[in-house]
Amino acid sequence: MILVGALPQSIAQAASALQRGELVGLPTETVYGLAADACNEAAVAKIFATKGRPANHPLIVHVASAEAVPAFAAEVPVFAQRLMAAFWPGPLTLILPRRPDVGAAAAGGQNSIGLRCPAHPVALALLQACAAQGMAGLAAPSANLFGRVSPTTAAHVQSELGRELLVLDGGACAVGIESTIIDCTRGAPVLLRPGQVSRAQIEVACGLALLDKDNLQAPAPRASGTLESHYAPRAKVRLMSAQDIAAKLLALGPHANNLGVWSVLRPDAGDGVAMGAGVVWRAQPSSAAQAAHDLFTVLRDLDARGVQQIWVQQPPDTPEWEGVRDRLQRAAA
């Protein structure tokens, strides 16, 4: 059931459902989440069961403001406080030491927990309504089956998880890819997942160099969306240069079939490459922010059209494209 998220009665209905231990589809500025009371272990277990997600793969807990962080975090380093001040509400998740008496199920059994304050007005309204009813935060991974393409509209959530789920419709997500994740449990910021908030922005805001998890001896905490294979459509995703796409289409000629192409340049715009009826082309934006916004919608659209392969033009190897490259590399793994 989809409700207009901006209506007060919709917020009240969703908060009541969450208090009863039910799940709710929640819009954020990144992607839609599948929310439950983070302190209700039975409700959190429903998230794992609904998504088919391993119970040791932690969830991100969404809070209404930084004031709610002490309800879940045992300590908050000064640099983490600076990041909250700079980017909350917004698409940044911080991994912090977890209070031992809360959120164990949402944390996947780890002694750390991921916290985020979303920027979407519907999400904030629901979190505030839940806080008023005694719920300190909402565990909310992406509202899709585990490992699949994240949803960026209420219709995506409904098509993935069914019509019985209560979903607050907050429109299309503005960002389109999941939050940047920073581990704050090791005395310095460590990048676990890139997103819209860039490395440079993190370093400027907290005043410390951002470390890479792959360069550290101690293993990083498990975190959402960091498995090698993730964000995958049913179709096989291949990352290729624009030249390789054009050459392979030319070689296949009229035999190209059940194929999707997401490329900056339309392959048949030159070089004598003709796309047949079996090729579905979508324009890849030249802007990293717009590409992030469009990414999951394009993958879902091509999947819905029944293509068996999706050829994606490899994004530029520049800092602003890091989040998009990360999602595409995992989708193609």
Phi and psi in degrees as a GROMACS rama.xvg file:
@    title "Ramachandran Plot"
@    xaxis  label "Phi"
@    yaxis  label "Psi"
@TYPE xy
-99.0532  127.888  ILE-2
-114.286  150.608  LEU-3
-69.9048  111.961  VAL-4
-66.0666  -26.2038  GLY-5
-76.367  -11.9808  ALA-6
-80.2042  134.665  LEU-7
-56.494  -37.1837  PRO-8
-67.5665  -29.375  GLN-9
-69.6816  -42.2622  SER-10
-61.5737  -44.7294  ILE-11
-63.5345  -41.6878  ALA-12
-64.01  -41.775  GLN-13
-67.8826  -41.3562  ALA-14
-62.7787  -39.8177  ALA-15
-64.7251  -40.8816  SER-16
-62.6013  -43.1091  ALA-17
-64.5182  -38.2602  LEU-18
-65.708  -28.7709  GLN-19
-80.5445  -0.346029  ARG-20
89.5357  15.6109  GLY-21
-91.1737  170.886  GLU-22
-101.13  152.192  LEU-23
-139.452  137.278  VAL-24
-79.838  125.443  GLY-25
-122.653  124.814  LEU-26
-78.1711  138.996  PRO-27
-130.771  177.376  THR-28
-73.3048  -17.4635  GLU-29
-90.8455  -74.8445  THR-30
-140.851  172.893  VAL-31
-77.3722  140.022  TYR-32
-110.388  159.472  GLY-33
-106.203  104.048  LEU-34
-100.114  146.603  ALA-35
-148.557  159.079  ALA-36
-58.5472  118.053  ASP-37
-64.6148  -20.4509  ALA-38
-99.2428  3.17951  CYS-39
-103.333  99.6118  ASN-40
-62.7668  -34.5427  GLU-41
-66.3122  -40.4258  ALA-42
-67.1723  -42.254  ALA-43
-61.9586  -37.1756  VAL-44
-61.4113  -31.0099  ALA-45
-65.6149  -34.673  LYS-46
-60.4266  -50.4874  ILE-47
-59.994  -42.1004  PHE-48
-67.8802  -42.8899  ALA-49
-65.2823  -41.3527  THR-50
-81.2136  -18.8161  LYS-51
70.741  34.0239  GLY-52
-96.4315  135.946  ARG-53
-57.7163  137.406  PRO-54
-67.8763  -14.5577  ALA-55
-95.863  6.99632  ASN-56
-98.2832  106.852  HIS-57
-65.8809  157.255  PRO-58
-105.89  156.323  LEU-59
-90.0052  133.228  ILE-60
-98.18  127.748  VAL-61
-98.443  134.668  HIS-62
-125.779  159.902  VAL-63
-76.6537  -24.1699  ALA-64
-168.513  173.535  SER-65
-63.6733  -22.3091  ALA-66
-64.4237  -22.0971  GLU-67
-85.7523  -9.62303  ALA-68
-59.2911  -42.795  VAL-69
-60.3092  -17.6213  PRO-70
-67.3124  -22.1727  ALA-71
-118.904  -31.3206  PHE-72
-99.2773  134.029  ALA-73
-74.2638  -31.3103  ALA-74
-154.387  155.153  GLU-75
-131.06  105.167  VAL-76
-57.7904  156.171  PRO-77
-58.2331  -41.2498  VAL-78
-66.3208  -31.1763  PHE-79
-68.9611  -37.5218  ALA-80
-61.5429  -39.8329  GLN-81
-64.5787  -38.8031  ARG-82
-66.6231  -40.5423  LEU-83
-60.1418  -45.1044  MET-84
-62.9176  -33.0687  ALA-85
-83.4641  -34.9081  ALA-86
-123.796  -4.6359  PHE-87
-100.006  138.543  TRP-88
-66.1396  143.043  PRO-89
167.386  -179.162  GLY-90
-84.9244  55.9007  PRO-91
-133.793  124.748  LEU-92
-107.824  134.831  THR-93
-113.432  129.5  LEU-94
-91.0255  120.329  ILE-95
-126.992  157.504  LEU-96
-58.9574  132.691  PRO-97
-90.897  139.485  ARG-98
-61.7056  132.623  ARG-99
-66.975  -16.6436  PRO-100
-96.4783  2.97471  ASP-101
-138.979  150.411  VAL-102
67.6526  21.4701  GLY-103
-62.5208  -41.8177  ALA-104
-66.6786  -44.4993  ALA-105
-64.8508  -30.2614  ALA-106
-84.0714  2.77539  ALA-107
65.1305  26.1592  GLY-108
83.2905  0.509048  GLY-109
-81.1083  162.829  GLN-110
-90.067  15.0357  ASN-111
-125.188  163.139  SER-112
-146.161  142.554  ILE-113
-91.8288  129.258  GLY-114
-126.721  142.809  LEU-115
-149.626  144.385  ARG-116
-110.915  107.511  CYS-117
-74.0504  157.172  PRO-118
-95.438  -8.08831  ALA-119
-71.1033  132.219  HIS-120
-61.424  -34.3953  PRO-121
-68.7751  -42.7955  VAL-122
-60.6681  -45.0578  ALA-123
-64.7973  -40.2304  LEU-124
-62.434  -42.0643  ALA-125
-67.6538  -42.3556  LEU-126
-62.4334  -38.8098  LEU-127
-67.856  -39.5119  GLN-128
-65.5687  -38.9766  ALA-129
-67.2175  -40.5969  CYS-130
-60.4436  -37.1898  ALA-131
-65.917  -22.4624  ALA-132
-99.4972  10.6179  GLN-133
93.3345  7.72271  GLY-134
-97.3183  114.732  MET-135
-73.2559  -25.8257  ALA-136
-169.518  166.268  GLY-137
-119.052  122.534  LEU-138
-72.5869  129.483  ALA-139
-153.662  84.6561  ALA-140
-74.2296  175.297  PRO-141
-61.2001  143.124  SER-142
-86.9861  66.3555  ALA-143
-149.89  167.778  ASN-144
-64.6411  146.992  LEU-145
-57.1883  130.234  PHE-146
85.7554  -7.57176  GLY-147
-91.7523  -175.755  ARG-148
-70.8538  131.658  VAL-149
-68.8405  148.075  SER-150
-88.5612  140.48  PRO-151
-121.347  6.50154  THR-152
-139.722  161.808  THR-153
-63.3235  -34.9639  ALA-154
-64.3525  -36.3362  ALA-155
-59.648  -43.7028  HIS-156
-62.514  -46.9442  VAL-157
-63.1996  -41.4364  GLN-158
-67.4618  -28.4741  SER-159
-85.0023  -41.3517  GLU-160
-115.566  -1.24976  LEU-161
102.457  161.417  GLY-162
-78.6903  -15.9427  ARG-163
-76.0523  -24.8798  GLU-164
-67.0209  132.53  LEU-165
-75.3657  123.058  LEU-166
-125.381  127.109  VAL-167
-85.87  120.995  LEU-168
-86.6842  113.233  ASP-169
-113.99  18.439  GLY-170
82.9767  -177.134  GLY-171
-70.3002  140.444  ALA-172
-65.8728  135.573  CYS-173
-71.6737  -38.1357  ALA-174
-86.7766  -54.8152  VAL-175
97.7192  -18.0633  GLY-176
-126.226  160.953  ILE-177
-67.7006  168.505  GLU-178
-67.3177  154.231  SER-179
-65.1993  136.35  THR-180
-115.42  125.928  ILE-181
-118.939  124.105  ILE-182
-79.2227  122.394  ASP-183
-114.597  23.6052  CYS-184
-99.4537  1.16768  THR-185
-123.884  23.0328  ARG-186
84.7925  -8.47688  GLY-187
-152.368  154.041  ALA-188
-71.1379  133.447  PRO-189
-125.331  126.233  VAL-190
-77.0076  121.373  LEU-191
-103.831  -33.7193  LEU-192
-148.518  125.89  ARG-193
-74.7991  157.384  PRO-194
-160.154  -153.232  GLY-195
-67.0959  -37.4482  GLN-196
-75.8709  118.728  VAL-197
-85.827  167.764  SER-198
-56.1653  -47.5944  ARG-199
-62.2303  -41.2823  ALA-200
-63.1894  -40.0881  GLN-201
-61.1702  -48.25  ILE-202
-64.4621  -40.3996  GLU-203
-64.934  -41.9962  VAL-204
-70.0417  -38.6841  ALA-205
-100.154  -12.2419  CYS-206
75.8609  17.7886  GLY-207
-131.051  154.392  LEU-208
-69.88  138.158  ALA-209
-86.1246  123.778  LEU-210
-89.8885  156.785  LEU-211
-104.26  131.364  ASP-212
-59.853  -29.7334  LYS-213
-72.794  -13.8063  ASP-214
-100.931  7.23665  ASN-215
-107.661  145.856  LEU-216
-72.4948  -44.6498  GLN-217
-73.0894  138.004  ALA-218
-66.0187  144.747  PRO-219
-75.1293  154.078  ALA-220
-59.4242  148.317  PRO-221
-63.9715  142.311  ARG-222
-145.907  157.802  ALA-223
-60.12  139.563  SER-224
67.8894  24.9371  GLY-225
-113.496  7.68911  THR-226
-70.9463  154.594  LEU-227
-59.7759  -41.5879  GLU-228
-108.368  122.045  SER-229
-164.212  169.07  HIS-230
55.9447  34.1567  TYR-231
-98.7078  131.754  ALA-232
-76.3967  176.791  PRO-233
-67.9607  -37.5102  ARG-234
-68.8247  152.111  ALA-235
-76.2061  125.796  LYS-236
-96.6973  131.815  VAL-237
-125.794  128.473  ARG-238
-92.2298  129.171  LEU-239
-145.555  159.093  MET-240
-75.0422  160.758  SER-241
-60.8422  -36.1412  ALA-242
-66.3667  -40.9575  GLN-243
-66.1497  -38.9303  ASP-244
-60.0011  -48.4571  ILE-245
-62.0897  -42.7394  ALA-246
-65.2475  -42.091  ALA-247
-70.1347  -36.7143  LYS-248
-64.9202  -39.8204  LEU-249
-63.2772  -40.9358  LEU-250
-67.6047  -37.8107  ALA-251
-74.7255  -35.7817  LEU-252
55.8159  -132.521  GLY-253
-70.4561  -7.56646  PRO-254
-84.4184  -7.92572  HIS-255
-65.6847  125.98  ALA-256
-149.602  150.38  ASN-257
51.639  46.3741  ASN-258
-125.621  131.159  LEU-259
-107.358  143.586  GLY-260
-129.767  126.02  VAL-261
-117.499  102.335  TRP-262
-141.532  149.532  SER-263
-63.033  -45.4204  VAL-264
-102.525  135.13  LEU-265
-67.2286  122.469  ARG-266
-56.3404  -32.6176  PRO-267
-91.3532  17.0969  ASP-268
-78.7057  -8.6294  ALA-269
-172.366  -178.743  GLY-270
64.3684  13.0164  ASP-271
72.2555  14.5284  GLY-272
-85.1866  122.049  VAL-273
-108.219  125.248  ALA-274
-89.6177  124.422  MET-275
-81.1466  -176.897  GLY-276
-66.0058  -19.0923  ALA-277
-85.3495  4.76412  GLY-278
-115.848  126.544  VAL-279
-108.363  117.786  VAL-280
-104.097  137.435  TRP-281
-127.429  140.482  ARG-282
-77.1195  122.647  ALA-283
-85.3193  122.918  GLN-284
-62.8863  151.688  PRO-285
-82.5153  -11.6426  SER-286
-92.7224  131.482  SER-287
-62.3685  -41.2747  ALA-288
-64.0185  -41.8921  ALA-289
-69.9344  -36.1403  GLN-290
-64.291  -40.4787  ALA-291
-62.3389  -42.6358  ALA-292
-60.4509  -38.688  HIS-293
-88.7974  -20.2813  ASP-294
-50.354  -60.125  LEU-295
-70.1786  -30.9987  PHE-296
-64.7781  -42.0677  THR-297
-63.8595  -46.3691  VAL-298
-61.0722  -41.4456  LEU-299
-66.2936  -40.8696  ARG-300
-63.1346  -44.8591  ASP-301
-67.3088  -37.4861  LEU-302
-59.5548  -44.4389  ASP-303
-63.4431  -25.3111  ALA-304
-86.1517  1.47035  ARG-305
80.3378  17.1433  GLY-306
-68.3052  151.256  VAL-307
-96.2688  -25.54  GLN-308
-133.218  147.843  GLN-309
-124.862  114.804  ILE-310
-93.9617  120.4  TRP-311
-115.128  128.887  VAL-312
-65.6376  125.816  GLN-313
-58.1057  123.817  GLN-314
-66.3655  161.102  PRO-315
-59.1276  149.058  PRO-316
-89.8763  62.8523  ASP-317
-127.029  157.931  THR-318
-56.0546  -39.1987  PRO-319
-68.7277  -17.2779  GLU-320
-95.8688  3.09662  TRP-321
-59.9815  -42.4951  GLU-322
-63.2856  -42.9673  GLY-323
-65.8907  -43.4702  VAL-324
-59.7519  -42.7503  ARG-325
-58.7948  -47.4204  ASP-326
-65.898  -39.6553  ARG-327
-69.4516  -38.5307  LEU-328
-64.2148  -37.6754  GLN-329
-72.5117  -36.951  ARG-330
-64.7608  -30.2966  ALA-331
-92.0998  -6.71612  ALA-332
